[in-house]
Amino acid sequence: MKIIFLDAYSIGNADISELAAAGELTTYDNTIPEQVVSRCTGADIVITNKVKLMQPELEALPNLKLICIAATGMNNVDLKVAAEKGITVKNVADYSTNSVAELTFTMALDLIHQTHYYDQYVKSGAYSRSGRFTHHGRSFFEIKGKKWGIIGMGHIGRRVAEIASAFGAEISYHSTSGKNLQSGYPHKELDDLLSGSDIISIHAPLNEQTQYLIDYQKLCLMKPAAYLINVGRGGIVKETDLAQALRENRLAGAGLDVYEQEPTPADNPLLSPDLQEKLLMTPHIAWASAEARQRLVDTMVEQIQGQSRIWGCE
């Protein structure tokens, strides 16, 4: 079987030896749209993380049998056309739950405890010059007893709820789909969740219901001392509105791992120098622990081996 991986950079240094053993593997660091058809011609299996395989590409690849999406989201493949052409499409679910949940708390603890500020206070020499054993430059609070609101109670949202509960937080949530309502935690309408929570974390997919779910009006419902963390999808939070709300002190700060456009453009309003002390920003890495990336690869290997048995290729 001929296997093509169109954007192998996305999995970093994960071990792909088992993937290579599953067939004749060719990897490309990245692939631009104009290269997709030529690179995939004759392939039985194509692996993609973000490279799109839409109707024009699928129509031009008659040998294609299986598309493995090296991610959970499936919006980069035309599923309707794939089904019509008999192409199996498989994504990978629940491989990054712990990784995303842990980065959620990395962000929460850094924002709440202002560790970036205190780190710089010591490294700048200000602590050495102070003559005092401690410094109370910025106040911070404990998570215990605070209200943690979760938007999106899927696998990741539930894991975050478990960890936040261990910290002693009071958990409530809002289901954007209206389907995840048996979580064991109280469900709230979005406005009530935003206005009553000390910490809000977003773990929802991007779709018609969640596009710009958090805009200026919603941000103004938050407590001035509250923090917002988005490790779901960038388009859920309207970035221009978040910048405005932060400037107006509508909330204390935000942690972002996802953005409306990725990579984020240099003129993104959230990159303005006057907002940096209120923001913690990472480049879409919450999913990408070493363990999560390897689970992703291992699952794709299992998917390919399973399809091979169906095709009688073993």
SULSUL-V73803 format. One record per helix or strand. SS is the DSSP state (alpha for helix, beta for strand). FROM is the first residue (numbers start at 1). TO is the last residue. Records with the same first field share a line. If there is no record, write none. Layout:
SS->FROM-TO  FROM-TO
//
This chain:
beta->2-5  24-27  45-48  53-53  66-69  77-77  88-90  147-151  170-174  186-187  199-202  214-214  227-230  237-237  253-256  279-281
alpha->8-11  17-21  33-40  55-59  79-84  97-113  115-123  126-130  155-167  190-196  216-219  234-236  239-247  269-271  273-278  290-311
//
